[in-house]
Amino acid sequence: MMPLELNPSGVLSVSVHDTTLDTIELLFGQARRSTRRVTLFAKLKEYVTELRSAEIRGSLIVDGSFVMGCVEEPDDIDIVLVLASDWDLKAELRPFQYNLISKRDVKRKFPIDVYPVLAGSDAERKWTEFFLQINVKWHGPHGFANGSQKGLVRIPL
């Protein structure tokens, strides 16, 4: 993996960058004016630990203002939970697994909006393309033009 760097605008180059939790912590999980990023990263790390313990295979594409270094205090973290392509969406899940995939249950425990998809699916492409876009609420405060994009980070589970 190549080292990741934020460009002068405070975002990653437009791509999905494979990385590690340690790199995410270095780039996005450090205290700045407040401890908000530290708190969010701790919750992200806890979520990843629980996904791995529950043997949920796949990867996470991490997005939102959390992966924008120019945003001092992100509200939450947006995640595309990319489940292994052979994941059975109709299978009966144990409660501790369901609670890690359910959008409502994840949000209740973590400051995370999760979007579960199957690897290689149209839904994965759709959400990835959507999250590459910089939210319009950050255009004015950070000088981004309409249609601006940023990079995302992906970690394996």
Secondary structure, DSSP 8 states (H G I E B T S, - for coil): -------TTSS--SSEEE--HHHHHHHHSS-SSSSHHHHHHHHHHHHHHHHHHTT--EEEEEESGGG-TT-SS-S-EEEEEEE-TT--TTS---HHHHHHH-HHHHHHHSSEEEEEEETTSHHHHHHHHHHHB--GGGHHHHT--TT-B--EEEEE-
